[in-house]
Amino acid sequence: MLKLRMIQSGFRTAWTHKVRAIFMILSVMIGIAAMTIVLSLGKGTEQKILSQVQKFFSARTIMLVSGGGRMEPNRPVSFAGNLKLHDVEEVAQQLADITEWDAILPVPGKEAQASGNSTPVDIVGHTPSAEVVHNFVMVQGRFFSETENRALARVAVITPHVRERLFGATDPIGQMIRIDNVPFQIIGLIGPRGMDPHGTDKDNEVLIPLNTVLRRVANVDYVMLAKFQTSNEQRLNETAERIRSIVRERHSIHQNEEDDFMIITPVRVNELIGNATRIFNLYLPLVAFVSLLVGAIVVVNLMLISVSERVKEIGLRKAVGATSRDIALQLLIEASSITIVSGLAGIVVGVLLLTQIVKLMSLPFTVSWSAVILCFIISALVGIAAGYVPARKAAGLTPVESLR
Amino acid sequence: MISVSDLCKTYKKANATPITVVNNVSLSIERGEFTAIVGPSGSGKSTLMNILGLLDVSDSGSYLFEGREVSKMSVDELAEIRNKKIGFVFQQFHLLPKISAKENVELPLIYSRRNDISGLAEKALSQVGLGDRMNHTSAELSGGQQQRVAVARALVNDPDVILADEPTGNLDSASGTEIMDVFKQLHSNGKTIILITHDMNNASYAQKILKIVDGTITEQNAKPQTLNPEP
């Protein structure tokens, strides 16, 4: 009963000084809104990147990439030409965990011609099992077979943009496409795949059997990368290590020499995503937190001023029977009622702004509820801190000193 | 009810000689008595009232409030006695400016351990003739009305003692008379009233007048009720 009356009274007095209350609310609200927005954006960005990457990289995938060094986001991997198709075949043969594999050699920037039209395309050599490894969706026709690969057949599977630019509305299956004046017969069309994480348009590719690319288009014996699907997720790291040792041995790399290739596991991919989203998940929240801290200092300061202004009021309250504890509790209620209202307002404003920002950034709308709860707790803590400091000051005053 | 003996209070300031504001004061006040403490400004009467009202503590001497030694009470016990048993009326009213008359009167109730407090503030305000002004803030009330709100606040917890420190000091004579009449009324209802004043006119409302000069009580003059001037 007594506590309830004090809470009511604390609320009442908090709102009698409207201008001060409004400034306190604004200062905390801005910080909380910033925190909500930044943390939610971070989560949204991470989700977007993850969903993009998962299209190319499942939890059971290991990639073997030619060329050593560290892969950085958004930088094309330089490849040394020393990862031979035989290396990949040997790995796949030796490791029972590997169920499917694809070796890839892209030849970018070729000119493709068909039915009087011409367009720049990226030629990509794949093994026939690529259809399974990459989950290609055949819209029309079929993917090439092992027989065609072995026979260096001049067949091609095209992608939506290529089809659009060369054939328009006409049926491309069975038509001929010329690349460097070599004719290929179109046997299939795969569905759209969008951009890969490096920003390459996967829908502007012409897919050709790997052996055909090696002998007839590029005239090389190496591939750029291989993608292995394994049957055992638990043993993934072990499998990756075995791939490493097989390739190192085949490349005659000494113990103290670095790899001339790179192995990418889902763990490594997540690390790279973590690096990319660190700005959202660490640095920006830090900035938002500083703004919240400034808000907290403003509230503490205003509460201190409020106590200095209200020494007489506190003296009077003590004269009519308030104990130091009562006064402290009341200031605490005053400050926390304001910061909790600020916190809620900040969350609402933050979420409202977020709905607009995600539209502009074409991100999925995600509210990080853990961030919202965190913000709420922070605002309550700010209130307690903002009440505690002046409460200690006020509680120490004797009634006769304060009334004078 | 109140029994004080050899009470002393000395203020020490840095680089100044200590000033003894209350010097060996002994007095006793019975329940239901209307006592006036008169003296010129600086005579120590306000300090005496603060000590009697448990707002301040003496340096030495003994103070029995309802037979209990005040110096042995904790600050929380003192706060509880101020809340339950003492009502204060100050020269400067000390009303909170932004809230209504009713909310001002309710202040002591907020800190009271009583459970049922509904209607008490309204009753106290009606008692001082402000039943129709409950929702006005102090800015909307005259000085006399503000002091009556303060009296209502002093009354709301039904205390045994009302301590008034120059209650008419900031009022014109008509409002002052109104307030004094309220005290007279309260006294006839059985309240113990201690009035601090330098105005002999106001003091004449009391049954007993204590004169204080330089912190010492020089005269204890019990006088008959009949000497009160009629309003």
Boltz contact constraints between the chains, C-beta under 6 A:
constraints:
  - contact:
      token1: [A, 1]
      token2: [B, 115]
      max_distance: 6.0
  - contact:
      token1: [A, 5]
      token2: [B, 110]
      max_distance: 6.0
  - contact:
      token1: [A, 9]
      token2: [B, 110]
      max_distance: 6.0
  - contact:
      token1: [A, 16]
      token2: [B, 98]
      max_distance: 6.0
  - contact:
      token1: [A, 313]
      token2: [B, 96]
      max_distance: 6.0
  - contact:
      token1: [A, 316]
      token2: [B, 94]
      max_distance: 6.0
  - contact:
      token1: [A, 319]
      token2: [B, 55]
      max_distance: 6.0
  - contact:
      token1: [A, 319]
      token2: [B, 88]
      max_distance: 6.0
  - contact:
      token1: [A, 320]
      token2: [B, 107]
      max_distance: 6.0
  - contact:
      token1: [A, 320]
      token2: [B, 108]
      max_distance: 6.0
  - contact:
      token1: [A, 321]
      token2: [B, 79]
      max_distance: 6.0
  - contact:
      token1: [A, 321]
      token2: [B, 82]
      max_distance: 6.0
  - contact:
      token1: [A, 321]
      token2: [B, 83]
      max_distance: 6.0
  - contact:
      token1: [A, 321]
      token2: [B, 108]
      max_distance: 6.0
  - contact:
      token1: [A, 321]
      token2: [B, 111]
      max_distance: 6.0
  - contact:
      token1: [A, 322]
      token2: [B, 111]
      max_distance: 6.0
  - contact:
      token1: [A, 323]
      token2: [B, 76]
      max_distance: 6.0
  - contact:
      token1: [A, 323]
      token2: [B, 79]
      max_distance: 6.0
  - contact:
      token1: [A, 326]
      token2: [B, 111]
      max_distance: 6.0
  - contact:
      token1: [A, 399]
      token2: [B, 55]
      max_distance: 6.0
  - contact:
      token1: [A, 400]
      token2: [B, 50]
      max_distance: 6.0
  - contact:
      token1: [A, 400]
      token2: [B, 55]
      max_distance: 6.0
  - contact:
      token1: [A, 400]
      token2: [B, 56]
      max_distance: 6.0
